């Protein structure tokens, strides 16, 4: 689930993106996983400085850090969120479009 300055943009699938017009200044982007759409995890946030007339990009990665089958199937995941450069974001978006 993604929110920008407290406004929810809902759940996102892998490879999806959100475009939002935000005011100039400090903007907080927050992501939060939920387990089976019921149990929320600890949210992760990044503050970015938005300059009028520019576009800012934030990447959210979800990584599996552990998996086991000893007592049923268990998977441990982590979420990372970071601001990326415009050039890097454009390259990643183009790759996503080509693979989609």
SULCOR-V446323 format. One record per run of one state. SS is the DSSP state (helix for helix, strand for strand, loop for the rest). FROM is the first residue (numbers start at 1). TO is the last residue. If there is no record, write none. Layout:
ss=SS from=FROM to=TO
ss=SS from=FROM to=TO
//
This chain:
ss=loop from=1 to=1
ss=strand from=2 to=4
ss=loop from=5 to=6
ss=strand from=7 to=8
ss=loop from=9 to=24
ss=strand from=25 to=31
ss=loop from=32 to=33
ss=strand from=34 to=35
ss=loop from=36 to=38
ss=strand from=39 to=40
ss=loop from=41 to=43
ss=strand from=44 to=50
ss=loop from=51 to=56
ss=strand from=57 to=68
ss=loop from=69 to=73
ss=strand from=74 to=84
ss=loop from=85 to=85
ss=helix from=86 to=99
ss=loop from=100 to=100
//
